[in-house]
Amino acid sequence: MSKNHCLAKHIEYAAWIKLMTIISYNAEWSGKGVEFVNPFKHHRCVLAVVK
């Protein structure tokens, strides 16, 4: 993957989207809420906050 940096970025992005989908589904199934935040806009690097 190091030869094709653009492809590697797209695969990484797809993996994050899949992870967010799984987290959202599990939270909804258990009756919880999920709020995804952008780590570049916040000082703490937070993927998801479960309420």
C-alpha positions in Angstrom: 0.0 0.0 0.0 2.9 2.3 0.5 3.3 2.6 -3.3 -0.3 3.9 -3.7 -0.9 6.4 -1.0 -4.2 7.6 -2.4 -5.6 4.1 -2.4 -4.4 3.5 1.2 -6.2 6.7 2.3 -9.5 5.5 0.7 -9.2 2.1 2.3 -8.5 3.7 5.7 -11.5 6.0 5.3 -13.8 3.1 4.4 -12.6 1.3 7.5 -13.4 4.2 9.8 -16.9 4.5 8.2 -17.5 0.8 8.8 -16.4 1.2 12.4 -18.7 4.2 12.9 -21.6 2.2 11.4 -21.0 -0.7 13.8 -20.8 1.6 16.8 -24.0 3.4 15.8 -25.9 0.1 15.2 -24.8 -1.4 18.6 -25.6 1.8 20.4 -29.1 2.0 18.8 -29.7 -1.6 19.6 -28.9 -1.1 23.2 -31.0 2.1 23.5 -28.0 4.4 23.8 -27.1 7.5 21.7 -23.8 8.1 19.9 -22.4 11.5 18.9 -19.3 11.5 16.6 -17.0 14.4 16.9 -14.2 15.7 14.7 -10.9 15.2 16.5 -9.4 18.1 14.5 -12.0 20.5 16.0 -11.6 19.3 19.5 -8.6 19.2 21.8 -9.3 15.7 22.9 -9.1 13.0 20.3 -12.6 11.4 20.8 -14.1 9.0 18.3 -17.6 8.8 19.9 -19.4 9.9 23.0 -22.1 7.5 24.2 -24.8 9.3 26.1 
